[in-house]
């Protein structure tokens, strides 16, 4: 029996890694967002054919959390999955090399 992992993604995402000093303001026609003192606040308006919703979200971030920027309208989002830099991914894969061979 062999050991397998999921194929690594080569999709690249723009974003930021936050620190306690990170300050951010972003706004477009659907989103208004701010980040200060590791508190991320986002107000998002969603309009459909027969509805309109407003989502008011506050997230307490930790130093080192990643916010990914989505240009299609949502602005910055805190992804559910863990995001790392390319160097960090290469380091993880290098450490796993040879396991199960």
Rosetta blueprint (number, residue, H / E / L):
1 X L
2 X L
3 X L
4 X L
5 X L
6 X L
7 X L
8 X L
9 X L
10 X L
11 X L
12 X L
13 X L
14 X L
15 X E
16 X E
17 X E
18 X L
19 X L
20 X L
21 X L
22 X L
23 X L
24 X E
25 X E
26 X E
27 X E
28 X L
29 X L
30 X L
31 X E
32 X E
33 X E
34 X E
35 X E
36 X E
37 X L
38 X L
39 X E
40 X E
41 X E
42 X E
43 X E
44 X E
45 X E
46 X E
47 X E
48 X L
49 X L
50 X L
51 X L
52 X E
53 X E
54 X E
55 X E
56 X E
57 X E
58 X E
59 X E
60 X E
61 X L
62 X L
63 X L
64 X L
65 X L
66 X E
67 X E
68 X E
69 X E
70 X E
71 X L
72 X L
73 X L
74 X L
75 X E
76 X E
77 X E
78 X L
79 X L
80 X L
81 X L
82 X L
83 X L
84 X L
85 X L
86 X H
87 X H
88 X H
89 X H
90 X H
91 X H
92 X H
93 X H
94 X H
95 X H
96 X H
97 X L
98 X L
99 X L
100 X L
101 X L
